[in-house]
């Protein structure tokens, strides 16, 4: 149940909290699909985690920890098809998840595993969506929560996290370094940091692929997905791969990873024919939730795209906002601008990928709206070099206080 594998270099190991990267190639480890080779579906189950439980590295699924995530609609974009003169265009509406984004799928699996392991503290490094998802599920599960967000995160992104009263630390400094720093803090203070390429999150994301195939009745020909850290795309790929290995579909679809032009390190490496992704030194885009200059799964994404006849493409902010408007006016779908990058990419590549295409619409438009500022009572702003000292102070004062707050027992 806890056997791990690297899809990049084939390294094998066992699951260890806060050790999520391969020690050989430094790409994210995933749970080995071989241990789920004879898994069964339970179509009568309403809860997605129970329906696909045997495909997950969980001993059991506790419905009391769930917020009814998953089972999101797969919508035929019929008006856009007519407008564009295309056919077989679909979208999965991840805004139907409890906190309005796909992140809930991953967080749901994380809290189930933490209950199994009796871990009582959870954290994440986030620009918004993952923070609110983690805070909500932690509240549902009675976990103490630590959110590390980068300086400048919008108040609209913070409000949906702050209402759950987590510890929020806004950090000025290198976002990539903060990602790695979080695991040091996790090991030191017993906090499970469920970041973007966490193996448990990847398990949750793969269930989107299962649902797409069940709703379509077959595998699509292409999947368009926004690309930041790379964990979401890896999860979707792993889902289709497991279905293929189980004999439930004939082949995996082509994956089209989409980045913003102002932050497209994986696309740049793809265009140059490079096998390794290089860190970007500057970011210039309004697509904040996908602006990761040093994606931890970047090299693995390149490998997946190459081996499955996919494509990596970047779109401008203007193209992104125009696509968002098209989805709003033609289909009545108000999505995050970053989610609309999938349609912007489809408009560029529709002649090449002309079969059954699915856009992964990752989050609701309200996620990017500026709302009145609100802050958790445990809100801090520090520089990266001050994080260690702050955590020592926090851990001495907040743990006992946390357990005494209303609603935490």
Long-range contacts (C-beta under 8 A, 24 or more apart in sequence): 1-35, 1-57, 1-58, 1-59, 2-31, 2-57, 3-31, 3-32, 3-34, 3-35, 4-29, 4-30, 4-31, 4-32, 4-199, 5-29, 5-30, 5-31, 5-32, 5-33, 5-34, 6-30, 7-234, 7-238, 7-300, 7-303, 7-304, 8-299, 8-300, 8-303, 15-57, 15-199, 17-117, 17-119, 17-186, 17-192, 18-183, 18-186, 18-187, 18-192, 18-193, 19-183, 20-183, 20-195, 20-197, 20-198, 20-199, 21-197, 21-296, 25-299, 26-296, 27-296, 27-297, 27-299, 27-300, 28-197, 28-198, 28-199, 28-202, 28-230, 28-231, 28-234, 28-296, 28-297, 28-300, 29-199, 30-199, 30-202, 30-203, 30-234, 30-238, 31-57, 31-199, 31-202, 31-203, 33-238, 33-241, 33-242, 33-245, 36-242, 37-245, 37-246, 39-246, 41-210, 43-214, 46-71, 48-105, 48-207, 48-211, 49-108, 49-109, 49-112, 49-207, 52-207, 52-210, 55-206, 55-207, 55-210, 55-242, 56-109, 56-203, 57-113, 57-200, 57-203, 58-109, 58-112, 58-113, 58-116, 59-116, 60-116, 61-112, 62-112, 62-115, 65-108, 65-111, 65-112, 65-115, 65-137, 65-140, 65-141, 66-108, 66-140, 67-98, 67-99, 67-104, 67-108, 67-136, 67-137, 67-140, 68-98, 69-97, 69-98, 69-104, 69-105, 69-107, 69-108, 69-204, 70-97, 70-104, 70-105, 70-108, 70-207, 70-208, 70-211, 71-211, 72-96, 72-97, 72-208, 72-211, 74-211, 74-212, 74-215, 74-216, 74-358, 75-331, 75-333, 77-330, 77-331, 77-359, 79-330, 79-331, 80-326, 80-327, 80-330, 80-331, 80-343, 83-326, 83-330, 84-347, 84-350, 86-350, 86-354, 88-221, 88-355, 88-356, 88-357, 89-346, 89-357, 89-359, 90-216, 90-220, 90-356, 90-357, 90-358, 90-359, 91-331, 91-333, 91-342, 91-358, 91-359, 91-360, 91-361, 92-208, 92-211, 92-212, 92-358, 92-359, 92-360, 92-361, 93-333, 93-361, 94-208, 94-339, 94-360, 94-361, 94-362, 94-363, 95-335, 95-339, 95-361, 95-363, 95-364, 98-136, 99-129, 99-132, 99-133, 99-136, 99-160, 100-160, 100-363, 100-364, 100-366, 100-367, 101-129, 101-132, 101-133, 101-336, 101-362, 101-363, 101-364, 101-367, 102-129, 102-205, 102-208, 102-232, 102-360, 102-362, 102-363, 103-129, 103-130, 103-132, 103-133, 103-134, 103-201, 104-133, 104-136, 104-137, 104-204, 105-201, 105-204, 105-205, 105-207, 105-208, 106-130, 106-133, 106-194, 106-198, 106-200, 106-201, 106-202, 106-203, 106-204, 106-205, 106-231, 106-235, 107-133, 107-134, 107-136, 107-137, 107-194, 107-201, 107-204, 108-137, 108-204, 109-200, 109-201, 109-203, 109-204, 110-134, 110-137, 110-192, 110-194, 110-198, 110-200, 110-201, 110-204, 111-137, 111-138, 111-140, 111-141, 111-143, 113-200, 114-141, 114-143, 114-192, 115-141, 119-190, 119-192, 120-144, 120-190, 121-145, 121-146, 121-189, 121-190, 121-191, 121-192, 122-146, 122-191, 122-192, 122-193, 122-194, 123-147, 123-148, 123-182, 123-185, 123-186, 123-191, 123-192, 123-193, 123-194, 124-148, 124-182, 124-193, 124-194, 124-195, 125-149, 125-175, 125-178, 125-179, 125-182, 125-193, 125-195, 125-196, 127-153, 127-157, 127-288, 127-289, 127-291, 128-153, 128-154, 128-156, 128-157, 128-158, 128-160, 128-161, 128-288, 128-289, 128-367, 129-157, 129-289, 129-362, 129-363, 129-367, 130-194, 130-195, 130-196, 131-157, 131-158, 131-161, 131-166, 131-168, 132-157, 132-160, 132-161, 134-161, 134-166, 134-194, 135-160, 135-161, 135-163, 135-164, 135-166, 136-160, 136-164, 138-164, 138-166, 139-164, 139-165, 139-407, 142-408, 142-409, 144-398, 144-399, 144-402, 146-185, 146-191, 146-394, 148-178, 148-182, 148-387, 150-175, 150-178, 151-381, 153-288, 154-288, 154-368, 154-370, 155-370, 155-371, 155-372, 155-373, 155-374, 156-366, 156-367, 156-368, 156-369, 156-370, 156-371, 157-288, 157-367, 157-368, 158-373, 158-374, 158-375, 159-371, 159-372, 159-373, 159-374, 160-367, 161-376, 162-374, 162-375, 162-376, 162-379, 163-374, 164-376, 165-376, 165-377, 165-378, 165-405, 166-376, 166-378, 167-376, 167-378, 167-380, 167-394, 167-398, 168-375, 168-376, 168-378, 168-379, 168-380, 169-380, 169-381, 169-382, 169-387, 169-390, 170-379, 170-380, 170-381, 170-382, 171-382, 171-383, 171-384, 171-387, 172-381, 172-382, 172-383, 172-384, 173-383, 173-384, 173-385, 174-384, 175-292, 175-293, 175-294, 176-279, 176-292, 176-293, 176-294, 177-384, 178-384, 178-387, 179-296, 181-384, 181-387, 185-387, 185-388, 185-391, 188-391, 189-391, 189-395, 195-229, 196-228, 196-229, 196-230, 196-231, 196-292, 196-296, 197-229, 197-230, 197-231, 197-234, 197-296, 197-297, 198-231, 201-231, 201-235, 202-231, 202-234, 202-235, 202-238, 203-235, 203-238, 204-235, 205-231, 205-232, 205-234, 205-235, 205-236, 205-238, 205-239, 206-235, 206-236, 206-238, 206-239, 206-242, 207-239, 208-235, 208-236, 208-239, 208-360, 209-235, 209-236, 209-237, 209-238, 209-239, 209-240, 209-243, 210-239, 210-243, 212-358, 213-240, 213-243, 213-248, 213-249, 216-356, 216-358, 218-249, 218-356, 219-243, 219-249, 219-250, 219-251, 219-252, 219-253, 220-253, 220-355, 220-356, 220-357, 220-358, 221-253, 221-254, 221-353, 221-355, 221-356, 221-357, 222-253, 222-254, 222-255, 222-256, 222-310, 222-353, 222-355, 222-356, 222-357, 222-358, 223-253, 223-254, 223-255, 223-256, 223-357, 223-358, 223-360, 224-256, 224-258, 224-342, 224-343, 224-345, 224-346, 224-357, 224-358, 224-359, 224-360, 225-255, 225-256, 225-257, 225-258, 225-342, 225-360, 225-362, 226-257, 226-258, 226-259, 226-289, 226-290, 226-338, 226-339, 226-341, 226-342, 226-360, 226-362, 227-257, 227-258, 227-259, 227-266, 227-290, 227-295, 227-301, 227-312, 228-259, 228-289, 228-290, 228-291, 228-292, 228-295, 229-292, 229-295, 229-296, 229-297, 230-257, 230-266, 230-295, 230-296, 230-297, 230-298, 230-300, 230-301, 231-296, 231-297, 232-360, 232-362, 233-257, 233-297, 233-301, 233-304, 234-297, 234-300, 234-301, 234-304, 236-360, 237-304, 237-308, 252-308, 253-308, 253-358, 254-308, 254-309, 254-310, 254-311, 254-353, 255-304, 255-305, 255-308, 255-310, 255-311, 256-310, 256-311, 256-312, 256-313, 256-342, 256-345, 256-346, 256-349, 256-353, 257-301, 257-305, 257-310, 257-311, 257-312, 257-313, 258-312, 258-313, 258-314, 258-315, 258-341, 258-342, 258-344, 258-345, 259-290, 259-312, 259-313, 259-314, 259-315, 259-341, 260-285, 260-286, 260-287, 260-290, 260-291, 260-314, 260-315, 260-316, 260-317, 260-320, 260-338, 260-341, 261-285, 261-314, 261-315, 261-316, 261-317, 262-286, 262-287, 262-291, 262-317, 263-287, 263-290, 263-291, 263-292, 263-293, 264-314, 265-292, 265-293, 265-294, 265-295, 265-298, 266-295, 266-298, 266-301, 266-302, 266-312, 267-312, 267-313, 267-314, 269-298, 269-302, 270-302, 270-305, 270-312, 271-312, 274-302, 275-299, 275-302, 276-302, 277-301, 277-302, 285-317, 286-317, 286-320, 286-337, 287-317, 287-320, 287-337, 287-338, 287-341, 288-338, 289-336, 289-338, 289-363, 289-367, 289-368, 290-338, 290-341, 311-349, 311-352, 311-353, 313-345, 313-348, 313-349, 315-341, 315-344, 315-345, 315-348, 319-344, 319-347, 320-344, 323-347, 324-365, 327-361, 328-365, 333-361, 334-364, 334-365, 334-366, 335-361, 335-362, 335-363, 335-364, 335-365, 336-362, 336-363, 336-364, 336-365, 336-367, 336-368, 337-365, 337-368, 338-362, 338-363, 338-368, 339-363
